[in-house]
Amino acid sequence: MADDEFPPDLLGAQRTYWAADARVQEVTDALPSAQEVLEGAMTDEQREELAQVREARLQALEALNRHPWWKDAGDRYAAQKALRQAAGA
């Protein structure tokens, strides 16, 4: 599938999801180790920020997966793979 076969807002939704996922990774990379978290080293602010970025990622994923274009996509796996390729181009 070519880039022009996808609606611009669907391409944008894929990119938004990737950005949200990258933000979650940034936040988790800055957290204390798992052992330190168990020992109480994670602050309330860190917990709140992690919850917020995870929620943003979930909302981005829902927007991507609920896009009306998917209802006529046929082979969804192939379409998702093509979308990821087109959105990354």
N, C-alpha and C positions, 0 to 999 in steps of 0.2 A: 504494500500500500504506500502510496506517495503522501508526502506532507499535505498536499492540497486536498486529500481525501478526508481529512479530519477537520471538523469545525475549529476555528481559532480558539473558541472558549474551552474546548476539550484539550487542545494542546496546552493552553494556559493552565488548566486544572492539573494536568500532569506535572507541569513545571512547578506549580504551587505546592503540590504534594512533595516533590523532591526537595524544595526549599524548606518546607516544614520538617521533613524527615532529617535534613541536614542540621536544622536548628536543634532538634531533639538530641542528635549525636553530639553537638557542641556542648549542650548543657550537661549531658551525662558524662562526657569526657572531663568536665570540670569538677565533678563530684568526687568526694572522698572514695576510697576503695570500699568494696563490699564489707570487708572486715571492720573498717572504720565506721561505716554506716551502722553496723550492728552494735558497735560500741558507743553510738550516740553522737558521732561527729557531724552528721548532716543537720544543717540548720533549718528552721521553719521557712526561711526565705528560699532556700534551695529546694525544699519540698514543693513550695508554692510555684516556683518557676518551672520545675519539672512537670507539675500537674498542668500548668498553663500551656506549655509547648506540646505536651502529649495531646491535650485537648485540641489544640490547633491542628496537629497532624491528623487526628481522627476526623475532624471536620473537613479537612482537605481531601482525605481519602474518600469520605462519604460523598463529597461533591463530585469527585472523579468517577466513582462507581455508579452514582445515580444519574449521570448525564443521560439525557434521552437518546443520544446517538447510539448507545449500546443496544437498545431494543431491536435494532435492525442490523446489528453487526455480523451476524452469522457465527463464524468460528471466533468466539470471544478470545480464546487464548492467542490465536494468530493476530487478532486485531490489537490486543494489548501489547503484544511484542512489537508490532509495527508502530503503534502509538509511541511507545517508549523510544523507539529508534527515531521517529520523526520529531518528537519533542526534544530529543537530545542533539539534533542536527543544528 
